[in-house]
Amino acid sequence: MWHRLVAEGTVASEAPPGAAPSRWRFPARNRLIAAVADVVVVVESRSAGGSLLTVDEAIRRDRPVMAVPGSIRNPAAAGTNGLLADGCAPVLGVDDVLVALGLASTVGVGLGGPEVVVPSHLRAVFDAVDDGPTSVDEVTARSGRPALDVVTSLAELVASGHVVDDGVRVRRA
């Protein structure tokens, strides 16, 4: 296990190796989670759930907190729904978290139109694609990106459903 940790990541704990998990250790663990998190996302929590301790720590550290809405009939979602009622940002999909992390951006499409969320590393290429047929050369010139980057980015945008490729030209989906 130690070799794998060295190669792939780390474990952070206030407890020594081999310490048994105990309820009283959770607040310390939650402090660490809040301290290293860029965004805290609560998927489900009762009204007095332990994840709310993490939320308190995140707020103390000025970290953004988001919550996944749950059924109002489900007691296990009372805490997350309470966070939303208190003004916490909702998580309706992974794109919401990506935007909060600054890894994607949103673009409004017309008045009251749907939002298009595009990962930030694809933004320049997406912005260079028109609603109508656009050649790859046009996208390359407009984006200012190298042709290989444009082709790779377009492939990702097609795979994610943001762009349609008719075999000759591309357009926004």
MIDRENDREN-326413 format. One line per 4 residues: their letters; for each residue x, y, z of C-alpha. Coordinates in pm, whole numbers, plus 50000, padded with zeros to 5 digits. Example, Ala and Ser with C-alpha at 12.3 -4.5 7.8 and 13.67 -1.06 7.14 Angstrom:
as = 51230/49550/50780 | 51367/49894/50714
//
This chain:
mwhr = 50000/50000/50000 | 50278/50245/50086 | 50435/50210/49739 | 50100/50286/49580
lvae = 50052/50593/49801 | 50393/50724/49699 | 50316/50670/49330 | 49954/50789/49323
gtva = 49880/51016/49616 | 49885/51069/49986 | 49689/51016/50304 | 49645/51306/50544
seap = 49534/51240/50898 | 49572/51376/51246 | 49569/51015/51370 | 49877/50792/51361
pgaa = 49893/50501/51112 | 49691/50206/51236 | 49462/50413/51459 | 49112/50271/51473
psrw = 48833/50481/51322 | 48626/50643/51595 | 48336/50888/51594 | 48537/51143/51788
rfpa = 48795/51155/51506 | 48539/51275/51246 | 48561/51648/51331 | 48940/51640/51282
rnrl = 48897/51456/50952 | 48634/51707/50843 | 48870/51996/50922 | 49131/51840/50695
iaav = 48879/51783/50416 | 48762/52145/50434 | 49120/52273/50448 | 49234/52096/50131
advv = 48912/52121/49928 | 48867/52384/49659 | 48490/52326/49676 | 48290/52121/49929
vvve = 47999/51930/49772 | 47743/51771/50004 | 47562/51492/49822 | 47327/51390/50101
srsa = 47301/51476/50468 | 47048/51453/50746 | 46967/51775/50929 | 47239/51696/51185
ggsl = 47465/51493/50958 | 47841/51480/50997 | 47895/51639/50657 | 47748/51959/50800
ltvd = 48057/51974/51026 | 48264/51980/50707 | 48041/52259/50575 | 48099/52463/50892
eair = 48475/52418/50854 | 48458/52509/50484 | 48265/52828/50561 | 48522/52922/50827
rdrp = 48791/52885/50561 | 48590/53077/50298 | 48557/52769/50075 | 48257/52745/49839
vmav = 47991/52496/49949 | 47750/52326/49709 | 47471/52075/49767 | 47279/51817/49566
pgsi = 46903/51866/49611 | 46705/51574/49746 | 46344/51478/49795 | 46163/51682/50059
rnpa = 46015/51352/50180 | 46357/51199/50243 | 46496/51269/50593 | 46843/51181/50460
aagt = 46823/51492/50237 | 46705/51737/50503 | 47056/51871/50562 | 47138/51922/50195
ngll = 46800/52083/50129 | 46860/52309/50429 | 47193/52415/50281 | 47017/52503/49957
adgc = 46752/52700/50148 | 47035/52891/50319 | 47172/52997/49979 | 47418/52720/49901
apvl = 47482/52669/49528 | 47295/52368/49387 | 47468/52082/49208 | 47243/51956/48929
gvdd = 47526/51794/48738 | 47903/51771/48715 | 47916/52088/48506 | 47804/52292/48808
vlva = 48107/52173/49004 | 48340/52229/48708 | 48219/52589/48681 | 48272/52641/49056
lgla = 48626/52506/49022 | 48694/52734/48726 | 48748/52434/48499 | 48452/52522/48276
stvg = 48259/52833/48192 | 47901/52904/48104 | 47773/53086/47800 | 47418/53217/47779
vglg = 47243/53136/47452 | 46989/53410/47385 | 46740/53555/47629 | 46620/53281/47858
gpev = 46796/53023/47639 | 46981/52724/47773 | 47328/52757/47918 | 47611/52582/47740
vvps = 47887/52464/47973 | 48219/52405/47802 | 48541/52297/47978 | 48777/52595/47994
hlra = 49053/52421/47795 | 48809/52397/47500 | 48663/52748/47530 | 48875/52923/47261
vfda = 48794/52659/47000 | 48424/52646/47094 | 48401/53025/47069 | 48548/53007/46717
vddg = 48272/52773/46595 | 47960/52936/46446 | 47600/52820/46473 | 47622/52757/46099
ptsv = 47875/52547/45905 | 48233/52650/45984 | 48549/52508/45828 | 48830/52378/46047
devt = 49057/52638/45886 | 48818/52914/45999 | 48811/52773/46352 | 49191/52755/46356
arsg = 49229/53115/46236 | 48967/53253/46477 | 49090/53062/46781 | 49457/53143/46730
rpal = 49537/52786/46837 | 49767/52542/46653 | 49585/52321/46402 | 49657/52001/46598
dvvt = 49508/52156/46915 | 49201/52267/46719 | 49142/51921/46571 | 49187/51756/46911
slae = 48958/52009/47080 | 48695/51971/46809 | 48700/51594/46858 | 48633/51647/47231
lvas = 48358/51899/47157 | 48193/51658/46910 | 48220/51370/47160 | 48063/51584/47434
ghvv = 47779/51694/47207 | 47876/52063/47196 | 47967/52058/46827 | 47833/51868/46525
ddgv = 48071/51751/46252 | 47917/51681/45910 | 48243/51543/45774 | 48345/51868/45605
rvrr = 48246/52148/45840 | 48153/52187/46205 | 47879/52386/46377 | 47755/52438/46729
a = 47505/52176/46840
//
